Amino acid sequence: SGKKILLLGFAFKKDTGDTRETASVYVAKHLLAERAKVSIYDPKVEHEQIKSDFGYYKALTPGRSFEECVKVETDPYKAAEGAHAIAIMTEWDEFKEFDYKKMYDSMAKPAFIFDGRLILDHKKLLDIGFEVYAIGKPYGVKYQNMDDLKVN
């Protein structure tokens, strides 16, 4: 499809560089199969480890190199530029503190965010303009927390 998707987090869990059985590589594999452009930002996992994992898990598009399929970024704001969506893949504390308005302003519209770890303030993201999807929460339900669910 040619859409750019930013994966925030590649480590299996926060506060580690451990990538064994990381969900990120499987998600990226499916995105690449749909011809998406994948960018990855992780504060601890090194570029070479990510590249190695793509080879080990056979996650690359056949006939294409890692560099053709994936861009590993060291700056999350640069990584978000032109992206169609952000997917939170690891529950890094720093992801809660990002300036998502700044990211939104640099992204393609409509801009989507998929919170796969339930760590973000979804109301704030909706107010910014994001289309927000979160694991375990139905789309179209306005809430601040799970005790305050209201159906549209």
Secondary structure, 3 states (H helix, E strand, C coil): CCCEEEEECCCCCCCCCCCCCCHHHHHHHHHHHCCCEEEEECCCCCHHHHHHHHHHCCCCCCCCCHHHHEEEECCHHHHHCCCCEEEECCCCCHHHHCCHHHHHHHCCCCCEEEECCCCCCHHHHHHHCCEEEECCECCCEECCCHHHCEEC
